[in-house]
Amino acid sequence: MSVNAFQPTGLAADPTALNALKGAGNDKAALKEAAKQFEALFMRELLKSMREATAKSGLFESEGENLGTDLLDQQFSVQLSGLPGGLSEAIQRQLGGKLSDGGAALPSSSTPTTFERIQGSQRQAGFVEKHAAAAQAVSRETGIPAAFMLGQAGHESGWGRGEIRNSDGTPAHNLFGIKATGGWSGKVAEITTTEYVDGEPRKVTAKFRAYDSYEESFRDYARLIGNSPRYEGVMDQLHSVQGFAKGLQNAGYATDPAYASKLSRAINTTLSLQRAQG
């Protein structure tokens, strides 16, 4: 099959083009093209995951060969998208049915749309990439896997979207939700947060530690986990995602009764993103 037989659309090669969907309005042709491009992006990621799952490293691998494979995957994803009865038709119906009369925005919903899920994945990937260096530096010092710290930081901060801020709006650099209790003598940020009392969520005002940098946040978290007798069992579970998450919940790191399962998902998401980012 000739690579030049079909041309890729922008979205298949550039996920940032997803932002164009916001302006699709109620134009049926625009919605159809947007849905097709959505499907192309999805197919590309699927093909990439399949190749990575079956790939074997060898002496004859090269950057040129990997680039050629990636370009071929892009081309295949475009050709496979937009077929009758395919994913793009379902996406088109969803986008068309949920756009407001003015076509300016999607209404709020408790169930994330396809667009929101892909945006969420992009935010997670950006968060992991942004804080990878700091997490790896602290990991080398403490032995706590970088993915474990990045996953927990992502979960606690909403992957950066719900990051704790100072009263003037500047970042407090606290990615782990560590409160300013005990002998803390550093800077403090006071915010409204959710605590679980007898299994029920309650809004409370609490004081949290504030730092001068994100790396300082990772280092303080590692110091808390590594030096406190309260988390001794957690440090024995650095080989297990589920064991680590369960250990934190049992030690009372958070009041959410589902904390361990949520944290496990966040860490596994981080591990997948790290593999994808290579």
N, C-alpha and C positions, 0 to 999 in steps of 0.2 A: 504493500500500500504506500502510495507516495505521500510524503509529509506535506507537499504543496497542494494536495488535492482539496484541502479545506483551510479556511483562515480562522484563527482563534479570535474571540471577542476579548475586550479589555478585561472583563471580570475574571475570566479563566486564568489570566496571568497576574492580575492585580486585585487582591481582595479589598483594597481601599475604594475601588469603584462601587462597592456596595452602597456607599452614601448617596449615589445617584438615585437609588430607589425611593428615597424620601420625596423626591419631586415627581414621581411617576403619576400622581394624581389618579383620576379615573379613566385615563386614556387606555383603552383596551389593548391597542398595539404596544404601547409602552409597557403595560403590565405583562403582556406575553413575552416581550423581549427580556424584561427584568427577571421573570420567572425562569426563562431559559438559561440566563446567565447564572442565576442562583444554582440551578441544577448542574451547570458546567463546573462551577467551583466545588460543589459537593462531590461530583464524580472524580475530579482531579485529586481531591484529598483521599477519596476511597482508593483510587489506583495507587497513590503514593503509599498508603498504609499497607496495601496488599504486597507491594514490592518489598517494603521494609521487612514485612513479616516473613518473607520467603528468601530474602537476599542472603548470599554467602560472600563474605569478604575474600579477596584473593589478590595475588600479585599483579593481576592485569587490570585492576580497577584504576580509573583515572578521573580527574575532575571533568575532562571533556566527555567521557562516557556518561558520567552521572548527569551532566548538563543535557546531553542528547536524550537521555531517558526521560528527564523531567519535561523537556519540550515535547517529546512524543506523548507523554501523559496528558499534557495540556491539549494537544491536538485531538486525542481520543476523547477527552472529556467534552470537547465542543461537539464532536460528531455524535456522541451518544446522548446529548441533551436535546430536548424539544421533541422527542418521539411521541406519537399518539399513546395516551394512557400512561405516560411516564410521570416522573416526579414534578416536572415543570407545570403540568396541568393542575396538580393539587396545590402547588404554591400559588399559581395564578388565581385559583378560586379563593384561597385564603386571603391573599392580598386584596383582591377585588371586593370580597365580602366584608372586610374589616376596615377599609378606608372610609373616613368620614365623608359627609356630603361635599365638603369643600375640598377634599382630597389633600389637605395639608398635613394631616398627621394620623397616626393610628390611635384608636381609642385604647384606654388602659384596660388591662385584662389580667386575671390571676394566672392565666396560662400563657407562657411566653410564645410569641410568634416565631416562625422560622427566621425572620430577619433579626429578632432580638436574640435568638440563640446563637446565631453566627456572630453578631456583634459581641456577645458575651465571650465567645471563644477567642475573638481577637483581643478583647480586653485582658483575658487571662494570659494569653501569649505575651502581650506587651508587658504585663506586670512581671512575669517570670524573667523576661529578658532584661528588664530595667534593674531588677534587684539581684540578678544571678551572681554578679561579682562580689557583692557584700556578703551574700549567703555562703558562697564558696570560701571566702576568706575566713569567716567565722567557723565554718565546718572544718577547715584544716587545723584550726586552733583547738577545737573542742571534740571533734569526732561525731558531732550530730550531723546526719546527712543534710546536705543543702536542700534537697527536695522536700524533706520533712519540714524544715523551717519555712521555705517558700510557700508550701501548701498551707501551713497554719497562718502565715502572714496574709496570704490571699484570702483565706476564709474569714479571718478576724476583721480585715479591712474592706471586705467586699471587692477584692481584687483591685484595691486602690480607690474605688468609687466612694466608699464610706469611711475614708481615712479620718482619724481624729485630728481636729484642728484647734489652734489657739483662738482666743477670743477675737483677735484681729483678722482671723481667716487664714493665717499662715499655717503650714503643716507642722504638726507636733512631732512628726517622724516616728510615732508610736504605731507600729504595724501589728502588734500582738495583743493590744488591749490590756496591757499591764497597768494596774491601778497604782496610784501614789499612796500606798499604805506603808505601815511599819516604819523603818528607819530611812525612808526616801527623803533626801534633802535637796534634790535637783528641781528643775522646772516642772510646772504642773499645768495641765489643761483640764478644764472642767466642762463636761458635756452631759447631755441627756442620753441615756442608753437603756437597753432592755435587759432586765434580770428576771430569772425564773424563780418564783416563790411558790413552793408546793406544786411545782409543775405548771404554774400559770405565769405567762409573761406579764411583767410590770415595767412601766417607764419610771426610771429613777435618775437622779442627778448624782454623778460620781466624778471623782478627781482621778486623772490618769497621768502617768509619767510623760514628760516631754523631753525630746532629745535634740541635739544639734545636727544629727545626720541619721540616715537610714541604717548605715552600718553600726552606729552606736545602738540603735534599737535591736538589731540582730544580736549584738554582743551582750547586751543586758539580758535579753531573753535566754541566751545560752548560759549565762552566768546563773540566772534564776533556776533553770532546769537542772544544770549540772552541779550546783553547790547546795541546794536546799534538800534536807532529808525528806521533805514532803514528796519530792519527785524522784526519789532514789529508784523506785520501780520502773520509772519511765526510761531512765538511762540504761536499764537492762534490756530494753526492747528496741534498740536502734536497728535491729535486723528485720523488724516486722512493722509494716504500716499499721495494721489493725492493733497489734500489741501496743505500739507507741500511742495511738489515739485513745485506746481504751485506758491505758495507764494515766494519761492526762485527765481523762474524765473521772476516773476513780480517785485521783489525787485532788479533785475539786478545782481544776483550772477554770472551768466554766460551769454555770448553773443550768445550761440547756441539757435536758435529759437525753437528747439525741446528738449530743456533741461529738461522740466518738464516730458515729457513722458519717456525719457531715464532714468531719475532719479527714477521715479515711478517703472519702471521695475527692476532697480537695488535693490531698497529697498524691493520689493516683493520677489525677488530672495533671499535676505538675510533672510527674514522672513521664507521662505521655508527651507533654510539651517539650521536655528536655530532650527526649529521644528524637522528636521531630525537628528541633532546632539544631541537633547534631553536635 
